[in-house]
Amino acid sequence: MKPVAFDYERPRTLAEAVRLLSTNADAKILAGGQTLGPMLNLRLVQPTLIIDITRIAELTRVEEDGEAVTLGACVTHASIEDQKIVDPSNGFLAEVAHGIAYRAVRTRGTIGGSLAHADPAADWLSCLMALGAEVLLTGARGKRRIGVADFMRGALDTELEPDEIMDGVRIPKLSKKARAGFAKICRKSGEFADAIGAVLHDPERGVLRLVAGATQGRPIIIDPATCPIDMNFPPPLGPVRKKLEQSGLAADVYELNIHMAAIARALDKAHAQ
């Protein structure tokens, strides 16, 4: 099967892309195309206009300030894997990028596209929630910034408005003593995960955050504000398991166990640093 006929535009500026999007209700944004391409071919989506944003220089920017690094939404997984960016994470982002699908996918897929699609099994969602990252959105009514944890409302459902484009991701810099770990359980390498565990312990910044991803909806965030754990590392797993049970995983013992296993593996990786 092939896509239905559609118009195609390749804007050179973010403002032009927003204008096209805001004046075409049936438009779709094309970045890496790793999700949109198959959906077009299967006719799961039938837009009248495709807006190709891959030639917008602003969307491949890398900006650094004293507290964070901002990556343009069209920065590819491969660029992060190859450390062609300013790295705020002491190598953690490159490690996560290396495990995404296959190299051919990583050379085309983008960090912004992954977040905008909001598949619960996507690696960046859990990783960036653990890091406390924010997404930057630009629309006809201006710009706004929202935490990744609040950006995702549920499976394939985000706070992105129909006339908005994600233009970047702002990632806080980790301190030199920070430790981070990421683990996923899948049937074979390159496939979507059945369970994800992401961990950040940054005592200099007072941050301890665990994330259970690849659930049926939003990843589950576990931190001292939501679970009786303190800044000692590694934290006890009993309260973590109870938090997962309270978050809806108790009904399926297998799901609960593999998510606990993913978190335990992520903790082991972080603790070994």
C-alpha positions as CSV (number, residue, x, y, z in Angstrom):
1,M,0.0,0.0,0.0
2,K,1.2,3.6,-0.7
3,P,0.2,6.9,0.8
4,V,-2.7,9.0,-0.5
5,A,-1.8,12.0,-2.5
6,F,-0.5,15.0,-0.5
7,D,1.1,18.4,-0.9
8,Y,4.7,18.8,0.2
9,E,6.5,21.9,1.7
10,R,10.1,22.2,2.9
11,P,10.3,25.5,4.9
12,R,13.6,27.1,5.7
13,T,12.6,28.8,9.0
14,L,10.6,27.8,12.1
15,A,8.3,30.8,11.6
16,E,7.4,29.6,8.1
17,A,6.8,26.0,9.3
18,V,4.5,27.3,12.1
19,R,2.6,29.4,9.6
20,L,2.0,26.4,7.3
21,L,1.0,24.2,10.2
22,S,-1.4,26.7,11.7
23,T,-3.2,27.3,8.3
24,N,-3.6,23.6,7.3
25,A,-5.7,21.6,9.7
26,D,-4.7,18.3,8.1
27,A,-0.9,18.9,7.9
28,K,1.7,16.6,9.4
29,I,5.2,17.4,10.4
30,L,8.0,15.2,8.9
31,A,11.4,15.0,10.6
32,G,13.2,11.7,10.7
33,G,10.1,9.9,9.3
34,Q,10.7,6.7,11.2
35,T,7.2,6.7,12.5
36,L,5.3,8.8,10.0
37,G,6.7,7.0,6.9
38,P,5.2,3.6,7.8
39,M,1.9,5.2,9.0
40,L,1.6,7.0,5.6
41,N,2.2,3.8,3.7
42,L,-0.4,1.9,5.7
43,R,-2.8,4.9,5.3
44,L,-3.2,5.1,9.1
45,V,-2.7,8.9,8.6
46,Q,-3.9,10.7,5.4
47,P,-2.7,14.3,5.6
48,T,-3.3,16.8,2.8
49,L,0.1,18.4,3.5
50,I,3.5,17.2,4.7
51,I,5.7,19.8,6.2
52,D,9.4,18.7,6.0
53,I,11.3,20.5,8.8
54,T,14.7,18.8,8.2
55,R,16.2,21.9,6.5
56,I,15.4,24.3,9.3
57,A,18.8,25.2,10.8
58,E,17.4,26.2,14.1
59,L,16.1,22.7,14.7
60,T,19.6,21.2,14.6
61,R,21.1,23.7,17.0
62,V,23.1,22.9,20.1
63,E,23.1,25.6,22.7
64,E,24.8,25.7,26.1
65,D,24.3,27.9,29.1
66,G,25.5,27.6,32.7
67,E,22.8,25.2,33.8
68,A,21.7,23.2,30.7
69,V,22.2,22.2,27.1
70,T,19.5,22.7,24.5
71,L,19.3,20.3,21.6
72,G,17.3,21.2,18.5
73,A,14.4,18.8,17.9
74,C,15.9,17.5,14.7
75,V,19.2,16.4,16.3
76,T,19.5,12.7,15.4
77,H,20.0,9.8,17.7
78,A,23.2,9.1,15.8
79,S,24.6,12.6,16.5
80,I,24.0,12.0,20.2
81,E,25.5,8.5,20.1
82,D,28.6,9.8,18.3
83,Q,28.9,12.6,20.8
84,K,28.7,15.3,18.2
85,I,26.9,17.5,20.7
86,V,27.8,19.3,23.9
87,D,27.0,16.6,26.4
88,P,25.4,17.6,29.7
89,S,25.1,14.1,31.0
90,N,28.7,12.7,31.4
91,G,28.1,10.2,28.6
92,F,24.7,9.0,29.6
93,L,22.9,10.3,26.6
94,A,25.3,8.6,24.2
95,E,24.8,5.3,26.0
96,V,21.0,5.6,25.7
97,A,21.2,6.6,22.1
98,H,23.4,3.6,21.2
99,G,20.6,1.2,22.3
100,I,17.9,2.8,20.2
101,A,16.7,0.4,17.4
102,Y,19.4,0.0,14.7
103,R,22.0,2.3,13.3
104,A,20.0,3.0,10.2
105,V,17.1,4.2,12.3
106,R,19.4,6.2,14.5
107,T,20.9,8.1,11.6
108,R,17.4,9.4,10.6
109,G,15.4,9.4,13.8
110,T,15.3,12.6,15.9
111,I,15.1,13.3,19.6
112,G,12.1,15.7,19.0
113,G,10.2,13.2,16.8
114,S,10.6,10.5,19.4
115,L,9.2,12.8,22.2
116,A,6.4,14.2,20.0
117,H,5.2,10.7,19.1
118,A,5.1,9.7,22.8
119,D,5.3,5.9,22.4
120,P,5.5,4.6,26.0
121,A,8.3,2.2,24.9
122,A,10.5,5.0,23.5
123,D,13.9,5.3,25.2
124,W,14.1,9.1,25.3
125,L,10.9,9.5,27.2
126,S,12.1,7.6,30.3
127,C,15.7,8.8,30.0
128,L,14.8,12.5,29.7
129,M,12.2,12.2,32.5
130,A,14.9,10.9,34.8
131,L,17.2,13.8,33.8
132,G,14.4,16.4,34.4
133,A,14.5,17.7,30.9
134,E,12.1,20.2,29.3
135,V,10.6,20.5,25.8
136,L,10.5,23.8,24.0
137,L,7.4,24.4,21.9
138,T,6.7,27.1,19.3
139,G,3.3,27.9,17.9
140,A,1.3,30.7,16.3
141,R,0.6,32.1,19.8
142,G,4.3,32.1,20.9
143,K,6.8,29.9,22.7
144,R,6.4,27.9,25.9
145,R,8.5,25.4,27.9
146,I,7.2,22.3,29.7
147,G,8.8,19.4,31.6
148,V,9.0,16.1,29.7
149,A,7.2,14.5,32.7
150,D,4.2,16.9,32.2
151,F,4.4,17.0,28.4
152,M,3.3,13.4,28.0
153,R,-0.4,12.9,29.0
154,G,-0.6,9.2,28.0
155,A,0.2,6.7,25.3
156,L,0.7,8.7,22.0
157,D,-0.9,11.7,23.7
158,T,1.0,14.9,24.5
159,E,0.5,18.6,25.4
160,L,1.6,19.6,21.9
161,E,-1.2,21.8,20.3
162,P,-2.2,21.3,16.7
163,D,-0.5,24.5,15.6
164,E,2.7,23.9,17.6
165,I,6.1,22.5,16.7
166,M,8.6,21.1,19.2
167,D,11.7,23.1,18.5
168,G,14.1,21.8,21.2
169,V,14.8,19.8,24.3
170,R,16.5,21.5,27.3
171,I,18.6,19.1,29.4
172,P,20.0,20.1,32.8
173,K,23.8,19.6,33.3
174,L,24.7,16.8,35.7
175,S,27.4,17.4,38.3
176,K,30.6,15.6,38.1
177,K,29.5,13.3,41.0
178,A,26.2,12.4,39.3
179,R,25.5,8.8,38.4
180,A,22.9,7.6,35.9
181,G,21.8,4.2,34.6
182,F,19.5,3.0,31.9
183,A,18.3,-0.6,31.2
184,K,15.6,-2.1,29.1
185,I,14.2,-5.5,28.6
186,C,13.2,-6.6,25.1
187,R,12.8,-9.8,23.2
188,K,15.8,-9.1,21.0
189,S,18.2,-6.2,20.4
190,G,16.6,-3.4,18.4
191,E,13.0,-4.1,19.3
192,F,10.7,-1.9,21.4
193,A,11.2,-2.5,25.1
194,D,8.8,-4.5,27.3
195,A,10.2,-2.6,30.3
196,I,12.6,0.3,30.9
197,G,14.4,1.5,34.0
198,A,16.1,4.9,34.2
199,V,17.9,6.2,37.2
200,L,19.6,9.5,38.1
201,H,21.4,10.2,41.4
202,D,23.0,13.7,41.6
203,P,23.7,14.4,45.2
204,E,25.3,17.8,44.5
205,R,22.0,19.0,43.0
206,G,19.9,17.1,45.5
207,V,18.3,14.9,42.8
208,L,17.3,11.2,43.1
209,R,14.9,10.1,40.4
210,L,13.9,6.6,39.1
211,V,11.6,6.0,36.1
212,A,9.8,2.9,35.1
213,G,9.1,3.1,31.4
214,A,7.4,1.1,28.6
215,T,4.2,0.9,30.7
216,Q,0.8,1.1,29.1
217,G,0.8,4.9,29.5
218,R,3.1,7.6,31.0
219,P,6.3,6.3,32.6
220,I,6.1,6.1,36.3
221,I,8.4,8.5,38.2
222,I,9.7,7.6,41.6
223,D,11.5,10.1,43.8
224,P,11.5,11.2,47.4
225,A,8.5,13.4,46.8
226,T,6.3,10.4,45.7
227,C,7.9,7.5,47.5
228,P,9.5,7.0,51.0
229,I,13.1,6.9,49.8
230,D,15.9,9.2,50.8
231,M,19.0,10.4,49.1
232,N,21.1,7.3,50.1
233,F,22.1,5.4,47.0
234,P,21.2,2.8,46.0
235,P,17.7,3.2,47.5
236,P,15.9,0.1,48.9
237,L,13.7,-1.6,46.3
238,G,10.8,-2.4,48.7
239,P,9.3,1.1,48.6
240,V,9.9,1.2,44.8
241,R,8.0,-2.0,44.2
242,K,5.1,-0.6,46.4
243,K,5.1,2.6,44.3
244,L,4.8,0.6,41.1
245,E,2.0,-1.5,42.6
246,Q,0.1,1.7,43.5
247,S,0.7,3.1,40.0
248,G,-1.3,0.2,38.4
249,L,1.2,-2.6,37.8
250,A,0.0,-4.7,40.7
251,A,-2.7,-6.3,38.5
252,D,-0.1,-8.1,36.3
253,V,2.6,-9.8,38.3
254,Y,4.7,-10.4,35.2
255,E,4.6,-6.7,34.2
256,L,5.5,-5.7,37.8
257,N,8.4,-8.1,37.9
258,I,10.0,-7.1,34.6
259,H,9.7,-3.4,35.4
260,M,11.3,-4.1,38.8
261,A,14.1,-6.0,37.0
262,A,14.7,-3.1,34.6
263,I,15.0,-0.6,37.5
264,A,17.3,-3.0,39.4
265,R,19.6,-3.3,36.4
266,A,19.6,0.5,35.9
267,L,20.5,1.0,39.6
268,D,23.3,-1.5,39.3
269,K,24.7,0.4,36.3
270,A,24.5,3.7,38.1
271,H,26.0,2.3,41.3
272,A,28.9,0.8,39.4
273,Q,30.1,4.2,38.2
